[in-house]
Amino acid sequence: MNARNDVKRPSDQSLDARLVLAAAQLRFAARVDFLVARWLERCATNVEAAQRLFKTDRKPTREFGMGVSLVVSSPRWDESP
């Protein structure tokens, strides 16, 4: 009779499966959050680098002494900050 009490009922097994699934979902969500945060950090770093680049190259320059401009001017870039 004691052996019967050690056997898990189907409802107990499904409860355990739900807990395992919930834990796996939480781990997966945490991993996705980490990867998205790292990706956003890289994007922000790239944006900052691009802003520094365009901040120094706002006005067309005359390189090579022949009027050749290395920077394409845009009306939006010529506005004062």
C-alpha positions in Angstrom: 0.0 0.0 0.0 2.9 2.4 0.6 4.0 1.9 -3.0 0.8 3.4 -4.2 1.4 6.7 -2.4 4.8 7.1 -4.0 3.4 7.1 -7.5 2.6 10.6 -8.8 -0.8 11.3 -10.0 -1.2 12.7 -13.6 -2.3 16.0 -12.2 0.9 16.3 -10.2 3.0 15.5 -13.3 1.2 18.2 -15.3 1.8 20.7 -12.6 5.5 19.9 -12.6 5.6 20.2 -16.3 4.0 23.6 -16.1 6.5 24.7 -13.6 9.4 23.5 -15.7 7.9 25.3 -18.8 7.4 28.5 -16.8 11.0 28.4 -15.6 12.3 27.8 -19.2 10.2 30.7 -20.5 11.7 33.0 -17.8 15.2 31.9 -18.7 14.5 32.5 -22.4 13.0 35.9 -21.8 16.0 36.9 -19.6 18.4 35.8 -22.4 16.4 37.7 -25.0 16.4 40.8 -22.8 20.2 40.6 -22.4 20.8 40.2 -26.1 18.5 43.1 -27.0 20.1 45.3 -24.4 23.6 44.5 -25.8 22.4 45.2 -29.3 20.8 48.6 -28.3 24.1 49.5 -26.6 26.0 48.8 -29.7 23.5 50.9 -31.8 23.9 53.8 -29.4 27.7 53.6 -29.6 27.5 53.6 -33.4 25.1 56.6 -33.3 27.4 58.5 -31.0 30.4 57.8 -33.3 28.4 58.9 -36.4 27.3 62.1 -34.7 30.9 62.9 -33.8 32.0 62.3 -37.4 29.3 64.5 -38.9 29.8 67.2 -36.2 33.4 67.6 -37.4 32.5 67.5 -41.1 29.5 69.8 -41.2 30.9 72.2 -43.8 32.3 71.2 -47.1 36.1 71.4 -47.2 38.3 72.0 -50.2 40.8 69.2 -50.3 43.4 68.8 -53.1 43.2 72.6 -53.9 40.8 72.0 -56.9 37.4 72.6 -55.2 36.7 69.0 -54.7 34.5 68.5 -51.7 34.8 65.3 -49.7 31.5 66.0 -47.8 28.2 66.2 -49.5 26.3 69.2 -48.1 22.7 68.9 -47.1 20.4 71.7 -46.1 19.7 70.0 -42.8 23.4 69.7 -42.0 24.1 73.4 -42.7 21.7 74.6 -40.0 23.3 76.0 -37.0 23.0 73.8 -33.8 
